[in-house]
Amino acid sequence: MLKRTNLLGALVAVVFYSSAISIFIFRLLDKPQYEYWIGFIELLLALPLGYLLLTARKLKRPVLYYVQIGLMLVWLLVEFLLDYLLKIDFRNVGWMVIGYVVLFFAGTGGMLGVAANAGRGWKILAVILFLVMAALTFIQHEVTGM
């Protein structure tokens, strides 16, 4: 069960990083119509993340693991509330953007630790995707203002 759960965590991290990279690329290509659906896929990752959180106690995970998964789930909840449920145009409000970005990087950074549990190969892949995602975050913000 441990090996399977570790693999699930790594897959969630890789799927999330890949989807975030896709969103930033579509923003750079001025194709915002794809963001909503890719973001919806990201929101669905709350299901396996919830499973990882529920199995953490049985697998005797350290407290940090709970924090890592929890931060990602909190970011997904904030994303759902702001972009899907309430549809708040928060990206033009400085303090909201700062909080959003800090939470984004806390959640996605924590997923590096979750992916690392699956082994060296998954850790390397996750780190590479995280760095590409991080770079594109700032590049697309500079180019598009989003």
Summary of the structure (lengths in Angstrom):
residues: 146
radius of gyration: 15.2
end to end distance: 40.9
largest distance: 45.8
contacts: 440
relative contact order: 0.18
helix: 86%
strand: 0%
